[in-house]
Structures are given as structure tokens and as C-alpha cells.
Amino acid sequence: MTEGAASWVLAPNRTPLADAGRWVIVVDTERTERPLWSPAPPGEALR
């Protein structure tokens, strides 16, 4: 991630689950590009 860039985390229009879990696990792979199997966030063009 470039310095000063904002990170996309959760969509503001998401619908929370009634029985959502307590923990979130984040794995940082230090990739410079989004994997082909990972959909881009709304409004972001595929690279």
C-alpha cells in the first residue's frame, strides 16, 4: 500500500449479520496487485 493511501475495509452500505463473530483475522501478504480471484471493491477498476 502506498504511503498516505486509504485502505478499503468495509462497504458503508453493508448489511450486518445478526450473529456475526467477534473476531476479524487480517492476513497481510504484502502483495502489490489484487489476486485474480479477488473481486475489486465497488468503484475500483481492475488492474
NORJO-V306821 format. One record per helix or strand of 3 or more residues. SS is the DSSP state (h for helix, s for strand). FROM is the first residue (numbers start at 0). TO is the last residue. Records with the same first field share a line. If there is no record, write none. Layout:
# NORJO-V306821
SS->FROM-TO ; FROM-TO
This chain:
# NORJO-V306821
none
